[in-house]
Every structure is written in C-alpha cells, then in structure tokens.
Amino acid sequence: MPRTPTGRRATAATGLIATAALLAGCSGAGVFTDGGSSAVTVAMVSNSQMTDAVGLAPEFERANPGVKLKFITLSENEARAKITASVSTGGGEFDVVMISNYETRMWAQNGWLTNLSAKMDRDPSYEPGDFIPTLREALSYQGNMYSVPFYGESSFLMYNKQMFAAAGITLPPEPTWPEVAAAARALHSKNVAGICLRGKPGWGEVLAPLNTVINAFGGRWFDEQWNPQFDSPEVREAVKFYVDTVRNYGEAGAASTGFQECGNLLAQGQAAMWYDSTAAVSSLESPDTSKIAGNVGYLPAPKMAKSGNGWLYTWSLGIPASSKRADDAWKFVSWMTSKQYIAGVADKLGPSRVPPGSRLSTYELPAYKELSATFAKQTLDSMLAADQSRPTVKPVPYTGIQFLAIPEFQDLGTRVSQQISAAIAGQISVDDALTQAQKYAEVVGKSYRTGDGR
C-alpha cells in the first residue's frame, strides 16, 4: 500500500466519500429481485457473467433454506458510486458488494471490509489456495483476504493470424513495442487499422493500456518522494509512442474508442492487432460474435525496459463491515466464487460462460480446457507475471499496474486521461498534455509530501 500518513488517508477518504455520494445521488436505482427486507442484499455490476449468477441464484437458495437474496445490479459507474457511498459511510444497505483490486486494500486499511480469511479457514472445501496467486495477493491486506475474485484478467496482444500470414509478417514470442508498431505500419490500410488501442478518456479506458506502456518504457507517475514524473524522458517517450502509433496506424476516431469498439474491429476483420484485456477472448473466439474465431493469435504484453507488463484486474466480492448478515453473506460469496460454481456454469450454461481468470483449477475443467487451448497459457502467464506491488522499473510509493491504488486516482486519472485523449484527437500536442498532467499530479503529490490532514 502507498506509504500514506494516517491523517492523510482520512482526508482522502472523506473526499472520496463526498464524490461517491454525489455520484450516487445522480445514479439510477438498479434492478431489484426477490428477497425482501430480511434478505442478503447483493450489489453488483450488470455484465453478462454477473447476470448468469443472478439466474443461478435459486440453486443457492434451495441449498441454503432460510437465506434469501436481493440483487441490485448496476452499470459499472453507478455501482462504484453507490457501493463506495454506502460502504465508506457504514450505511449498511449492502451485505455483499462487487469491488475490485483497486478498492480492496484501501478499504480494508480503512476498516470498511470484513476479514474473509477467518471465514475461509472454517470451510476446508473452499480452497483459497486455488486462486491465481497474484489475485490472492492483490486482494489481501496484512496477510488476510478482504474480498475474493469472481473473475480476473490481465492484458496481452491479440492479432489476426490470417492477415499476418498473408502479409508474411511474424512477431517474436516476446515482442517489443517498436516491433509491434512496425507490424502495424505494414498492415495498416484504408480499410484495416494496423492496431487498435483505446483512446477514450477515462482512468479505466485509455489509461489502462497506456499505463502499462509507460511502465514498459521505464516510466512512473511519481518518484519515491511523490514528485510527479510526467516531465521525465521515459514517460514522454512512452506517451509520444502511444499517441503516434494510434494516430498513424490505429483506428479512425481513436479518441473515442474503448474496449468494445476495438473488440468489434478485430472480430470483424477491420483491425490487424489489438492490445487489451485477456477477457476479450470470450467474444473473439465465439463464432456468433467473431469472424476470426479460431484464427486469433495471442502474445504477451510488449516489453521494453521492463517485461511482464500485463495489467491485473479482478471483479471480486467483499462483505462490508457494516453488514448485519455477515454469516449468510459469506455463504453466498463462497458459493459464487467456489470451484463448484465454476464447474456448474460450464455444465449448465456452457464453457464460454465460465467466469475466467480467478482459479487455477478452471483451466483444468475438460470443457473449458478445450475452449481455452489457444489462449489459456498466455492468460495465466500474463496474470502470474503481473505484480501490482512492483509495477515499474524504478521504485514508487504506490501500488497498482494500470491504476494507482490511492483514493485520488479516480479524479487524477480522469483528468490526465482527458489530456491524453485530446492529444490523440490532435487537439493538443503530447508535450502540452504532459505539462498539464504534471500540474494535476503535483497537487496530489504535494499533499502526500506535506502530510496534509495529519
């Protein structure tokens, strides 16, 4: 965790609470299911794998008589706002919350989450040792897990094997970014983007891939004394490389392109490469959604001064310290994140619906092993190499790979991302974008250096 004075943590947390409460007030109500006021209330993000869990929940209720569930499903931004507002203020509205490795350690440190390791110890069938080790570490504070992974991901390079073969182009098993850019240049045409890279503003959009590029080039956001580093040669080289590559060889309208748009372009044969989340394989390898299913190649996140640059992210389940139904909540959490649940999804819904990247045993299930033959090794290798406690070449006072695990990052990252996106759009220069980013970061860095609020 960042070396932050206790008072400073409290001040930052207060700001985060206020922001989240404001956002929550503007959010929709979500989707409620059965359960009533005495039910275990579960707040989660409304993506397909979570929707599957809601659909299978009656099985849990039949196996646990007397435990009723109520689901609140929300879009990602709404979920973050409402969950943060409730948990940080001890509101007690939710008994189970879907969070990530961005929140877990900070919230555990603030005393907002229940220690789940003690509950795991009483359930020998749960097997927490089966979790992918880097995720287990990322969701732990002082040796105990405070949330458990539902699914996880890293990042890698995906490419159209047929396009590469037709052009006679190959990449080495561990490519560098200049080698990737050279391939993108050779494959770029009026109808095909040489590579797709996110350019949409947002700390979870353009900064997700870009931060791994900055890490690869030897850059960092802050030095050990919390001095911003956006004016360093390493960061400038990395950002200029990213912006130039996507502007010259990337997709049209890159400044408004995110995960979904890039995935569609690669799947429809309109892009030769894409660097992004390992979770993309579910759509790329499905004939229902992809014209290149079965013809996708996978390579690790490109290297430079640093290798092993894939990011690390997980949607996980935690129990707020304010929950009055913690024991029943754990029954549900342990069910939804168990080996048995994953195997059940594979049997009932099919292997393509399995939540990936949480447990090592998932990749040994016969049906999923067959489905994931082309990408399982790269996915696991990327996740196992991702170390959010050592994200950069030089020492840093923060943790996190594609994000900084500090409360201020949601606002700081969004502001910086807007500058980068503007540079991708050609509205400002990279130098101007980094100059403004340096100013934004200086405000945050100064507060950590001076220990304001101590």
Buried (B, 14 or more C-beta within 10 A) or exposed (E): BBEBBEEBBEBBBEBBBEBBBEBBEEBEEBEEBEBEEEBBBBBBBBBEBBBBBBEBBEEBBEEBEEBBBBBBBBBBBBBBBBBBBBBBBEBBBBBBBBBBBBBBBBBBBBEBBBBBBEBBEEEEEBBBEBBBEBBBBBBBBEEBBBBBBBBBBBBBBBBBBBBBEEEEBEBEEEBBBEBBBBBBEBBBEEEBBBBBBBBBBBBBBBBBBBBBBBBBBBBBBBBEEBBBBBBBEBBBBBBBBBBBBBBEBBBEEBBBBBBEBBBBBBBEBBBBBBBBBBBBBBBBBEEEBBEBBEBBBBBBBBBBBBBBBBBBBBBBBBBBBBBEBBEBBBBBBBBBBBBEBBBBBBEEBEBBBBBBBBBBBBBEBEBBEEBBEBBBEBBBBBBBBBBBBBBBBBEBBBBBBBBBBBBBBBBBBBBBBBBBBBBBBEEBEBEEBBBBBBEBBBEBBEBBBEEEBE
